[in-house]
Every structure is written in structure tokens, then in C-alpha cells.
């Protein structure tokens, strides 16, 4: 998301500078129907894997059966946070991971968007 040039005068902001200009990212958690239930706006240079645990903290994982996420969000911190509840993690492993994706429900993973 590009930020307007006059948005830089705001004191509390989540805007970062990059080569192509000022950027922000919207990290969004949605329900099974695609309706937003939680969001965080962060600067555009922070990697997703650092923001997802904060996003998950805003959710009540006791009411969620399956949490689907992209392989870019895969981290041990996130997996431990999900494992401590009754929620099942459906997050594909990163390409350079030594463990396999044998636990994955690929149908749910494909329709996660």
C-alpha cells in the first residue's frame, strides 16, 4: 500500500521508506467466509513472520478449529503458540525446511484466500 506524501507528518505511524517510496502493510486475519476479524498495520519493511504472532494474539484461538497461513508465516514461535491451544495449524513449511508437509490439508490450504 502506498502512503500519501503528506502522511509523513503524522507522529504515530507505521510507514517505512523504500526505494519506491513510503510503504505500509496491512496484515489481516479473516474467518472461513473471508470476513476480516483482526488486522494490524505495520511498516512495509518488517517481514510477515515477525508480525503474525502479534496478529494471532488478538484472536481467541479456543474458538478456531483450523488456522491456515502461508509458508511465509511459518515459524516455531507461531507453531508453539497454536499448539498450546486446541487449534490445528495448517501452515506449509518453508522450502528450505528439513521437515515434510505430510500433515497438511491441501484442500483447505488452497481455499484459504
Secondary structure by P-SEA (a helix, b strand, c coil): ccccccccccccccccccccccbbbbbbbbcccccccbbbbbcccccccccaaaaaaacccccccbbbbccccccaaaaaaaaaccccccccccccccccccccaaaaaaacc
